[in-house]
Amino acid sequence: MDLQFIGIDPDTGKNGSPTAWVDLESADIVIQSYTADKETQTQCVENTAPGHTKGIPAHETVIRIPARLVPVLREACDVAERAQL
């Protein structure tokens, strides 16, 4: 795995900041962010994708990404797309 650091939430300090990387081998975007609260998780379960079983599988989680991280995610998407070429 070869992770390329893309960016960090500009409004946070030095600890626990939402962060994005791109795995240059798989072109996957890797994100560290806030664990969603129970209310958000419940809403996700109730608003599941059509045709999918309700629930959050044990190997998945719901995270909350602050809107101020959107520019970083756009850059991560561009890097991931280029990594696939």
N, C-alpha and C positions, 0 to 999 in steps of 0.2 A: 504494500500500500504506500502510495506517495501522495500525502496530503499537502495541498497548496493552501496556505492561509489566505483568505479573501478579505475579511473585515470583521470588525467588532462593533457592537452597539456604541455609537458615539457619545451617548448620554450616561454611561455607566462608569464606575470607578475601575479599580484594578482587580476586583474579585467578582466572580459569578456573572460575567457579562455575556449576553447572547452573542454568539460567534458563528461564522460560516467558513467552511473549507470546501475544496473540491478534491476528490480522489482522482488523480490524473490517470490512473490505470483503468478505472471503471467509469469515469465521468459522473459518479454519484456526488450529490451535494450532501455534505455532512454538517449538521446544525446542532449547536448547544444552545438551549434556551430554557425558559421557565416551564416547569411542569404545570400543566393546566390544573385548575382547581376542580373539585368534585362537580360543581355546577356546570362547568364547561364540558367536562367529560360526559356527564349525563346528557347534555344537549347533543353532543356528537353521537352518542349511542341512539338517542331518539331520532336523530336526523341522519340516519345511516344512508349509505349509497344504495340506490335502487337495486334490488336483486341480491343484496348482501345480507348475511345474518347479522342481527343486532349484537353489539358487544365490541369490546376492544380485545383482540387476541393477546395472549400472554407475551408474545414476542414484539408487540407494538405498544406505543404510548401516544398520548395526545400532548403536544407542546403548544405553548403560546409564544408567538413571535411578535415582538413590538413593531408597530408600523414604521418606526424610525429605522428599522433594519432593512426595509424594502430596497433601498439603493444597493446595499451590500448583496442582497439576494439576486438582484438583477445582474450584478457583476458576476456572482457565482454561476448563474445560469449561462451567461456568455462564456465563461471559462469552461464550464462543463460541455457546452456545445462544441467549442473548439477542440476539446480533448477527444471528442468522438471522431474527429476528422482524420 
